[in-house]
Amino acid sequence: MFLEPKRIYRLNKQEVADNGEALPLDVCFVLREGTDVTLITWGAMTHETMQAAEQLSKEGISAEVIDVATIKPLDVQTILNSVAKTGRCVIVHEAVRTAGMGAEIAAEIAERGLLNLLAPVQRVAGYDTVMPLYKLENDYMPSTERITAAVKNTMEMA
């Protein structure tokens, strides 16, 4: 199943290189290298997460951004390698916080990479309520501000 969030249609348009080769479906993509914190995201939240990483870099925080791209199969090794490098992790997704894919990724990190963490994994997600209609959508979705606040919070721990 392929999910295509209509919200990203309203974002700035850009050219996409097409060399005829398909991208792999079983790997995460490192969109930005970093050393202080790992930001894990996918889908439409990639836009806000990249904005947050850019803003954080101006404040001296180096964020590595991982685009999960495919949740089944999940490339846990790329995630674990990044968390081992940075020691901190913030997971960003637009679904509800409770029982979301972010919780599954956090559980994988806890089971297989707990000793690499310098602080607890943080999740920035939608609220545990019904997704509102378009006019209130931006109040529901994780914002750049919420993401940067979570990163700053995890940076202050341990």
Secondary structure as GFF3:
##gff-version 3
##sequence-region A 1 158
A	DSSP	three_ten_helix	6	10	.	.	.	ID=ss1
A	DSSP	beta_strand	29	32	.	.	.	ID=ss2
A	DSSP	beta_strand	37	41	.	.	.	ID=ss3
A	DSSP	alpha_helix	45	58	.	.	.	ID=ss4
A	DSSP	beta_strand	63	67	.	.	.	ID=ss5
A	DSSP	alpha_helix	76	86	.	.	.	ID=ss6
A	DSSP	beta_strand	89	96	.	.	.	ID=ss7
A	DSSP	alpha_helix	101	113	.	.	.	ID=ss8
A	DSSP	three_ten_helix	114	116	.	.	.	ID=ss9
A	DSSP	beta_strand	122	126	.	.	.	ID=ss10
A	DSSP	alpha_helix	134	140	.	.	.	ID=ss11
A	DSSP	alpha_helix	144	156	.	.	.	ID=ss12
###
